[in-house]
């Protein structure tokens, strides 16, 4: 017989290994909670936990996880998900043909309903042959799964199933629990067809322990009933029964679960909701709904300072709230003063919640005859607040406390936690702490005095750590009334404050709930320049606001963030601006911090800001063809006005194809949204001693097309010029809604006479404040600054007739006559000064220059200039 059994098992394994099974696929995924997170068959000793969402929505665990079952026995299974409305089915391929028949090979099914757990049973048919098989567990959202699903949300797992021989000891069935009290139950069941000779083993637990074949039972019964005593009131229990046929042969366990009756609670009564199974209420409490809106639920870590399980009301967008939560019944003695203490809060600074706290003789709204407090406007309580109210029942009895949320429809969420009912202490703590008048170094803390008001006053404890003080903690200070002014605080620091009552020299209350606040920054607010601004002058001015309590300011400047290699914590006095007297380097980013000081303190952790100085002045000729919008020494700014200067550094000009032809080679700004103002800023030029021509190509189109367009009603585009490196601006050209701007290339030309060595140009474009329908693209290209045809330089060239030789040269360039030359500058074709000679000789040493063409600018003693071209080999 044994040989035949093992032959069947061996052949089964060979057939199974040869099969290829379909792979289910749920294209909508399972990571939204539509998954098999835990799968357990507890009475078979099988569990597969915390698997999450499988890659590809399918997990093949045949090689690693084995389920062992026997025919004809009913086993309970459980599947947990992370979303509701799940449907589960389980199949076994009993004929090992590589296919799960949807009907004949179905072992069990179930659905989760509105919960995230599916419970059901599986039973192997009596015809199931001992051997090894593949079993499939499939889960799908909102619809029954099939073995080879290819749609929707869900997940499937495969496992190995070993079918053993039918049991020789049959389990009882139909367990029934009755006559449940606070400490006892009656248990009954139906005997199997063959009565067990040694009766029945019984095991029960309220700790989640599941018995195995070797578990020692709590008791044994020779009949089909039993009484279990000494149970805990208000507790979840499960009880298991098995048949005991011989000393070595027992059936599988069968089970049922129940909750013992609730006992009346005694003082002190504390409820923190941690024993609840969210979203259900804790045992022995009750939530009822007197309206059509949502009811109270238990949520886990809802936020706003409530980090554990919390009594929660979620708003209803259509209906006003009328939900009640009732505590367990609590024994109170008539004439004794008690208090109820709790935390509450909401999650909105603009939506108002309403809640009553009551007590009465029954857990029904009608029996809640005493309102302890009515919160008619809970708003912006976005961190938990502790509150308490005293009560004195007239007669002894069992009382229930109620929390009735009655918020209007479409408000927000409300939270309650840590409910405590206790004898009112002889010295009650203050509550409702608030903090006002917070500055960088001071704050005022106020609170509601308890009843009675403590005869000696109050003590407070202040800390930068949120560690709750104990009864032995030494107080920071005392107060005779319900307010205290805190001084000598640190700026930009978070503080925590607790207060307690001092009723006598030996009787002090518990510490209140915490109040927290953060002192203001003592850092000055820099008003200009904007952080990160570029093209700043080399002697810039920094401006900041006055700080209350400051008697002076210090400035630190460096060429790295946090550096101090330019100015190291220099005291500039009690002023609100600083102008650099020593010129900074051109084309350099500087980082700076402004700190305030006063009364022995100095600000800390103030922001590090930066600006970048403008490039050195370029002596033309100069060309920018906008191959890149980020051309060397160009910049952008935003906001402000043409004559008043910019106020920000947002970059509205972008690189695009000229007149929307192509995608590169020009600078473009789009004017559509109201209030947009963008600046395109040129480098700084040295235009002294001659006349120069500014030229550039421009044009305008509809947005993203090549069609002609017109500016909006208050749109303005202007060309600006500055002779002091952008400190002030002059308008030299204006286009507005009455101006026709062509959608073909047009050249703008302007001659600069009497220029300085700090000349700068800008293209200023603003949408104005009217948001009209005009949507235009304005383009700039081929920006040129060149000497005018009749410039002083050309006249000087004829007059002085100075020559440079040899030309081309190798290392030394000779100047024919230097007696009237005050200085010489050598400029490359990009307009950069690469070398200067303040007291020139006739032979210029230029070995270090790269090969190419250069302009040699001679500044004469009379202030005129002559420019010579020279080529280095």
MOUR-V866860 format. One record per backbone hydrogen bond with DSSP energy under -1.0 kcal/mol. CO is the residue of the C=O (numbers start at 0). NH is the residue of the N-H. If there is no record, write none. Layout:
co/nh
CO/NH
CO/NH
This chain:
co/nh
0/4
1/5
2/6
3/7
4/8
5/9
6/10
7/11
8/12
9/13
10/14
11/15
12/16
15/18
25/28
28/153
29/32
32/34
32/81
36/50
37/79
38/47
39/77
40/43
40/45
41/44
45/40
47/38
53/56
56/155
58/157
60/64
64/159
66/161
68/163
74/121
76/119
77/39
78/117
79/36
79/37
84/141
85/111
86/139
87/109
88/137
89/106
89/107
90/135
91/93
92/95
100/104
102/105
104/91
106/122
107/89
109/87
111/114
112/84
115/80
117/78
119/76
121/74
123/71
124/127
130/162
132/160
133/92
134/158
135/90
136/156
137/88
138/154
139/86
145/148
148/24
151/27
152/140
154/138
155/58
156/136
157/60
158/134
159/66
160/132
161/68
162/130
172/189
175/187
177/185
180/260
182/230
183/180
184/227
185/177
186/225
187/175
189/172
195/198
198/243
199/220
200/241
201/217
201/218
202/239
204/237
211/214
218/201
220/199
223/188
225/186
227/184
234/259
236/257
237/204
238/255
239/202
240/253
241/200
242/250
243/197
248/244
248/245
253/240
255/238
257/236
260/233
264/330
268/420
270/418
272/275
276/279
278/297
281/284
285/325
287/323
296/311
298/309
302/305
305/302
307/300
309/298
310/415
311/296
312/413
315/409
321/289
322/404
323/287
324/402
325/285
328/264
329/398
331/396
332/335
336/423
337/390
338/421
339/388
340/419
341/386
342/416
343/384
344/414
347/379
352/377
353/405
354/374
355/403
356/371
356/372
357/401
358/369
359/399
361/363
364/367
366/368
369/358
372/356
374/354
377/352
380/345
384/343
386/341
388/339
390/337
392/334
396/331
398/329
399/359
400/326
401/357
402/324
403/355
404/322
406/320
413/312
414/344
415/310
416/342
418/270
419/340
420/268
421/338
430/447
433/445
435/443
438/519
440/488
441/438
442/485
443/435
444/483
445/433
447/430
456/501
457/478
458/499
459/475
459/476
460/497
462/495
464/466
469/472
476/459
478/457
481/446
483/444
485/442
492/518
494/516
495/462
496/514
497/460
498/511
499/458
500/508
501/455
506/502
506/503
514/496
516/494
519/491
524/544
527/542
529/532
532/611
535/613
537/583
539/579
541/577
542/526
542/527
546/549
551/596
552/571
553/594
554/569
555/592
556/565
556/566
557/590
559/562
566/556
569/554
572/552
572/574
575/543
577/541
587/612
589/610
590/557
591/608
592/555
594/553
595/602
596/550
596/551
597/600
600/597
608/591
609/531
610/589
611/535
613/586
617/685
621/784
623/782
630/633
634/680
636/678
637/646
637/647
640/644
644/640
647/637
653/667
655/665
656/659
657/660
665/655
666/779
667/653
668/777
670/775
675/766
676/638
677/764
678/636
679/762
680/634
683/617
684/758
690/787
691/751
692/785
693/749
694/783
695/747
696/780
697/745
698/778
700/776
701/704
706/701
711/714
715/765
716/734
717/763
718/731
718/732
719/761
720/729
721/759
723/726
729/720
732/718
734/716
735/738
741/699
745/697
747/695
749/693
751/691
755/686
757/724
758/684
759/721
760/681
761/719
762/679
763/717
764/677
765/715
767/674
769/771
774/702
775/670
776/700
777/668
778/698
779/666
780/696
782/623
783/694
784/621
785/692
787/790
790/794
791/795
792/796
793/797
794/798
795/799
796/800
802/815
804/813
808/872
810/845
812/843
813/804
817/820
819/860
822/858
823/836
824/856
825/833
825/834
826/854
827/830
831/827
834/825
836/823
841/814
843/812
845/848
851/871
853/869
854/826
855/867
856/824
857/865
858/821
858/822
859/862
863/859
865/857
867/855
869/853
870/808
871/851
